[in-house]
Amino acid sequence: MIKRISKASMALASLIALVVLGIAALALFRPKPELPEPHAEPRTPVTTSRAQARTLDDIATFPARIEALSDVWVAAEQGGRVTEIGAREGETVEKGAVLLRVDDRLRATALRRAERMARDARRDFERLTELRRDGAVSASDYEAMESRAALAEVALEEARVVLDQCVVRAPIRARIEERRVDSGEFVQPGQPLFRLVDAARVKAVFDLPERDTLSASPGDTHNFRLDALPDRYFSGMIGFAAGTGARASGAFRVELDADNAEGLMRPGMIARVAYRRGAIAGAIVLPQQAIVPALGETVVFVVEDGRAIRRIVRIGAFIGEHAVIRAGVEAGDEVILEGNRSVLDGTPVRVVSSDEASIRKEKIKNDKASG
């Protein structure tokens, strides 16, 4: 009885051992479950540009005003009542064109009298000259008659000039911008009547600070553009540079002479002069879009080890659409241009091409529009 129980126990123990071994084998050869990958850190797409050191024109922008090279007031030389107006405002007149006439009847009468007196004096002088050949005239009488004839000629020329001054003529070919008289009015000598402006050539007038005045030399050329035509540049040559600063501001007046054959520049227009002060050697130049203002500081972001790193920079000057960096960025730094306003110091970034950035912007714009 005892032997049978022992054999049954051994059989049961063997069966249990086989089950345990089977379970162990299954556990050993069963494929291991895949563990979930750690969460990938999102990276902000950005475009970048390598900072380079180069020699750059040092250009400062100054506001200017366009003025005509010839802008004159024509005045009356003789007083009198206006009998004729020969031109009106807005009209372009040629040099010598009649602008106005005043009543010249008294001057015409004086001219006829002077002509008669001069003719009589010439005739008497010629008769006396013949008599002198015969010795019938004294030297003193002859000299007196000669003087009388000469004075008569002077009086005749004076009468002609006075009569001619009753006509006001254009001294230059120009456009009449202003007229201060009408027919029938009485004008005085020296009274301004017509403003004539010749804008075939113009000048861009601006004030130069004291620090830059020594660099202004007549004959130097500089570019400028008009507020009315911001995409068009014109070129002008320094025709005048003041040697004395203005008492109030200390600035020095400079004039750029420019051709205006197309008539696009009109006196009174506002211009911006790109004044070239010299050259900056070894300048680090970045597009202005790389600059981010932040609480009184000026910063840029550079890419280091796949992250945006914040740099405080010092700007020396703004030239056109670029900024000259005095400190904070060195040649070779990879500076973020687009996406720099979407990152913080240490933000993971992914550098993409400009095309990819444009496509992404367009997609975001379309998503916002459709949403």
Secondary structure, DSSP 8 states (H G I E B T S, - for coil): -HHHHHHHHHHHHHHHHHHHHHHHHHHHHS-------------EEEEEEE--EEEEEEEEEEEEEEEEEEEEEEE-SS-EEEEEE---TT-EE-TT-EEEEE--HHHHHHHHHHHHHHHHHHHHHHHHHHHHHTT-S-HHHHHHHHHHHHHHHHHHHHHHHHHHTTEEE-SSSEEEEEE---TT-EE-TT-EEEEEEEEEEEEEEEEE-GGGGGG--TT-EEEEEESSSTT-EEEEEEEEE-SS--TTT--EEEEEEEE-TT----TT-EEEEEEEEEEEEEEEEEEGGG-EEETTEEEEEEEETTEEEEEE-EEEEEETTEEEEEES--TT-EEEEESTTS--TT-BEEE--HHHHHHHHHHHHHHHHH-
